[in-house]
Amino acid sequence: MNRGIVIGIIGPHEIGESIRSAVKDFPSLTPVFRLSDRLADAAVFAAELMEEADILLFSGKTPYIEALKTCAFTIPAHYIPLKGSGLYRAIHLLKNKTHLLSGLSIDTLSPEQVAGALEDLDEQTDWVKAVEYPSSGLHLKQAAEWKATAVLTGKKEVAEELEAKGIPAVWVIPTKGDIVVALERALLATEKRKSLEAQIVIGMMRITNYEGLMEASSEHDVQRQKLQLHAKILRYVESLEGHLTDLGGEHYVFVTTRGAFERVTEGFKTIPILEETKKNGQMTLHIGIGFGYSASEAGAHSRIALRQAAEYGPNQCFIVREDKSAVGPLEWSSPLVYRLSLADDVLLNMAKKAGMTAVHLERTLAKLLRTGKKQFTAQEMASILGVTSRTANRMIIQWTEAGIALAAGEEKLKTRGRPRQLYRISLE
């Protein structure tokens, strides 16, 4: 299966988990994580990831510089800058630690950045001085010579060492907003991305309760509502820089490029025409989007996507990409991503033993795994999948027999009661 754009992510565990959460909103990206709290591992990880990734993203400037010392990057490499909301948050935390911000010693950041943020927050300071690199020794020297009262650092160990010596210090880390911006920039930088942007996109729209929409007192009102609906769809397709064809009555088809589609939908996050339809409440709209390197391929994928949307429920939109993986529903904050075309004989046999189609199994597993959890109880599975506990227990029995799920011990209880069995997904 084509994994899309593979992004190698390097950094400490704490920031890595925040990136793991944010990257779920980018279906085009397949993350490969190399996390370590040892700064020296950054170069080793970068060398490993350049063999399999299309782009590298470092958690900050410090690991990026560390890797750059010994690595010649052969693919685009970016880092999450320590500015914006992350810097504001750090200043707020520092202010809670001490009200004495008369002298700030900093690293990784520039004095201009920090001074500007302080001004934005109406905070006063006499001076801001930067040391050459993150080092508790250099900051202690500034504290002794320049009477620095607090420290902002890009390295966790430095903050901890200074705090132990009684100097207020904060490790500046990016917020989710900073991470999202960095991911968007990284996405646009890849060569593969340029190729994907030129892909053909064909969208199919179907109105399923057209009769309810057309209830009116006269033929004039019926025609007016039809024209209003057509105008809304036309405006939406024009925003996609696309071409619209009315196939008559309840069906429309449009053609655009993937680059335009992703820009307007903000990376598959929003479908304005679908939002309008939900608010209106007079009709039900299903949209199937197909990506492909040819019109024939994109058209075939859009028909499959339309069926997926119709199966999922009213007012839904799904995408089928060039590798036949499905993404949706698009109105979800973290849409499911699962395969529709499975050539893996082992997985096909597992699905058959579990009494499910391969696509149904992929979709169900996607719902579970997108939670980020590695182990589940039957009750948790029931809650995530929206089924009864009895159904979840039956699925676990079938999955265990098929080799899809394995027993993984018992959950640890903080209160009295019988511990519940834990299971983990295993497709190896």
JOLINSUL-V935935 format. One record per pair of residues at least 12 apart in sequence whose C-alpha atoms are under 7 Angstrom apart, sorted by the first residue. I is the first residue (numbers start at 0). GAP is how many residues later the second one is. If there is no record, write none. Layout:
i:gap
I:GAP
I:GAP
This chain:
i:gap
0:322
1:321
2:27
3:24
3:25
3:26
4:23
4:24
4:25
4:49
5:23
5:24
5:25
5:47
5:48
5:49
6:22
6:23
6:24
6:25
6:46
6:47
6:48
6:49
6:50
7:23
7:24
7:25
7:41
7:45
7:47
7:48
7:49
8:22
8:23
8:24
8:25
8:47
8:48
8:49
9:23
9:24
9:25
9:32
9:35
9:47
9:48
9:49
10:24
10:25
10:47
10:48
10:52
11:23
11:24
11:25
12:22
12:23
12:24
14:44
15:19
17:158
18:160
21:154
21:157
21:158
23:310
24:308
24:309
25:241
38:24
41:21
41:24
41:25
42:23
42:24
42:27
42:28
45:21
46:24
49:24
49:25
53:21
53:136
54:20
54:21
54:22
54:135
55:20
55:21
55:22
56:20
56:21
56:22
57:20
57:21
57:22
58:20
58:21
59:19
59:20
59:21
59:22
60:18
60:20
60:47
61:46
61:92
63:15
75:114
77:108
79:98
79:99
79:102
81:27
81:90
81:91
81:92
84:90
84:93
85:86
85:87
85:88
85:89
85:92
86:85
87:29
89:80
89:82
93:75
93:76
96:71
97:70
99:49
100:24
100:48
100:49
101:23
101:24
101:25
101:47
102:22
102:23
102:24
102:25
102:44
102:45
102:46
102:47
103:23
103:24
103:25
103:44
103:45
103:46
103:47
104:23
104:24
104:25
104:34
104:37
104:43
104:45
104:46
104:47
105:23
105:24
105:25
105:45
105:46
105:47
106:23
106:24
106:25
106:26
106:27
106:45
106:46
106:47
107:25
107:26
107:45
107:46
109:20
110:17
110:18
110:19
133:19
133:20
133:21
133:24
134:23
135:22
135:25
135:26
149:17
149:18
149:19
150:17
150:18
150:19
151:17
151:18
151:19
151:20
152:17
152:18
152:19
153:17
153:18
154:16
155:15
158:12
195:62
196:60
196:61
196:62
197:59
197:60
197:61
198:58
198:59
198:92
198:93
198:94
199:56
199:57
199:58
199:91
199:92
199:93
199:94
199:95
199:98
200:54
200:55
200:56
200:57
200:88
200:89
200:90
200:91
200:97
201:52
201:53
201:54
201:87
201:88
201:89
201:96
201:97
201:100
202:50
202:51
202:52
202:84
202:85
202:86
202:87
202:99
203:48
203:49
203:50
203:83
203:84
203:85
203:98
203:102
204:46
204:47
204:48
204:80
204:81
204:82
204:83
205:44
205:45
205:46
205:79
205:80
205:81
206:43
206:44
206:76
206:77
206:78
206:79
207:76
207:77
208:74
208:75
209:40
209:73
211:70
211:71
212:69
212:70
235:37
236:17
239:16
239:20
239:21
239:24
240:15
240:19
241:12
241:13
241:14
242:12
242:13
267:62
268:61
268:62
268:64
269:60
269:61
273:41
277:37
283:30
283:31
284:29
284:30
285:20
285:23
285:24
285:28
285:29
285:30
285:31
286:19
286:22
286:29
286:30
286:31
287:14
287:15
287:17
287:18
287:21
287:29
287:30
287:31
288:13
288:16
288:29
288:30
288:31
289:12
289:15
289:29
289:30
289:31
290:29
290:30
290:31
291:29
291:30
300:19
301:18
304:13
304:14
304:15
305:12
315:13
316:12
316:13
317:12
323:15
323:16
323:17
324:12
324:13
324:14
324:15
325:12
325:13
325:14
335:30
335:31
336:29
337:24
337:25
337:28
338:20
338:23
339:19
349:52
349:53
349:54
352:49
353:44
353:45
353:48
366:18
367:16
373:50
374:47
374:48
374:49
375:46
375:47
375:48
376:43
376:44
376:45
376:46
377:14
377:15
403:21
403:22
403:23
404:18
404:19
404:20
404:21
405:17
405:18
405:19
405:20
406:15
406:16
406:17
407:14
407:15
407:16
408:12
408:13
409:12
